[in-house]
Amino acid sequence: MDERATLRLLAGELSHAGDDAAVVEGLAITTDMLHETTDFPAGTTRYTAGWRAVGASLSDLAAMGGEATAAVAVYAAPEFDGEVVREFVTGASDVCEAVGGAYVGGDLDTHEEFTVATTAVGTCEEPVYRSGARPGELVCVTGTLGRSAAALRLFECGEHGRANDLFRFEPRVEAGRVLAPHAGAMMDSSDGLARSLHQLAEASDCGFSIESTRVPIDEAVRELAESEEEALEMGAFFGEDFELVCTLSDEELETVRNALATPVTAIGEVTEAGVAMDGEPLSDRGFTHG
Amino acid sequence: MDERATLRLLAGELSHAGDDAAVVEGLAITTDMLHETTDFPAGTTRYTAGWRAVGASLSDLAAMGGEATAAVAVYAAPEFDGEVVREFVTGASDVCEAVGGAYVGGDLDTHEEFTVATTAVGTCEEPVYRSGARPGELVCVTGTLGRSAAALRLFECGEHGRANDLFRFEPRVEAGRVLAPHAGAMMDSSDGLARSLHQLAEASDCGFSIESTRVPIDEAVRELAESEEEALEMGAFFGEDFELVCTLSDEELETVRNALATPVTAIGEVTEAGVAMDGEPLSDRGFTHG
């Protein structure tokens, strides 16, 4: 049984299963595990690893519309170099500070592969679920997509400095808070835009129709991709971008745009059924988390 | 650099380092990672593993005097059998329910070794730290010690049923809440009684003088140990028992005893310096978490 099938089996029993974070007594909580082989390409600094690992959990809070109160991490590695651990901790602390939260440490653990388990908690009085999208709404995305795909390409080319910069992202906690009172449904794009749309469609029992030309592809992708098709592949399918995907009415989109510095782009609309791009079925593929 | 040295290096920078849980804005949060090879002996059921892994984090909340609001876990394994995962989830849910909290799920992750990363959060308005012990107080322990040492022995003998029973413990959340307004210092005994006393002594800049005959050794240990010396080894050094070790005045001990069904035993007193048992230095050894 694969992870998705097992998660489906448990979905009925657990409040966390099926959304970006669980919400209990006004508190959102989410946890995730990342591994060197699947999540941190060669060249990723420990500062970036700390930022990114903790940022991924903060992004889950953002996707519920929650605040970021605190985050913890288990840092597991074959050995502990004090300076290397400190780099990780600084990255973890800086990403928390960027969204108004506190990194409070966690635990060290001896482990063959560098592995990080992160958890973030934050207050969340009115959570936004994946299940609230309604036909007629616009489907929107924050920021730009494809940064992680571009970073990966740069890591492969040995351009580690720029790759690390692209690999660190600002969790959309502020955007999530502003979007929450308006959005019908919301989640983050960590599995890729295409898969996010399929997951929202399944949870909300609706469809989506988007236009490829409206997908906000990151500038770094434009530079690196050799064709429009490749750029779209990196922007719409690769994932790991931690932007927010949400549904809004026309008027609500105007309201949140006025309140936010982060761009919010409408890429299409909510339909009755089926997930389509440019009128063709959009395949349900993207990043499968290891 | 080993884990303890690295933790010491970071202690000044992180609020979590140096206590059982971090407390931020009235919220206690703690995280931990457990592995098949070091934490779940052959014969441990997945139900027990779920109970114990989540219970360890709930025990950290108890040690701060916090409530248990919610817990999450990352379940990492080479493959996912839906029924096996469900067993784990049931154990995790049951231990949360036993202390008034909610297990809200978490994440699945593909990993060579069965590994669990758990996090628990709970409200904690007046945390008790390790640093508040004062000479003249009594040093006390909840429940009985040595259950995990006895369980390990039974796992080795193939008595898996009884071993699993002993391996599941009730996190002392209720006792922690009752003790919190009275205790000078408090922590859990997960590293063993001896090491806990050394850690409290270091944090509080004090000493302890305890008597071996007053250490509340579990009945299962009495049955299995072949000598008094062996029983004390299992009860005072082995650890992984998740009882609370705390300091109280005589009158406060009376007060908490009247309020709690869980036994609270005075095993000695807080002194100016040095950790001693029966007048001899007590060695600082116990369970070093992998």
Interface residues (C-beta under 8 A of the other chain):
Chain A: M1 D2 E3 A5 T6 L7 L9 L10 E13 L14 S15 H16 A17 A22 V24 E25 L27 I29 T30 T31 D32 M33 H35 T69 A70 V72 A73 V74 A76 E79 F80 D81 G82 V85 R86 V89 S93 A102 Y103 V104 G105 G106 D107 L108 D109 T110 H111 T115 A117 T119 V121 H289 G290
Chain B: M1 D2 E3 A5 T6 L7 L9 L10 E13 L14 S15 H16 A17 A22 V24 E25 L27 I29 T30 T31 D32 M33 H35 T69 A70 V72 A73 V74 A76 E79 F80 D81 G82 V85 R86 V89 S93 A102 Y103 V104 G105 G106 D107 L108 D109 T110 H111 T115 A117 T119 V121 H289 G290
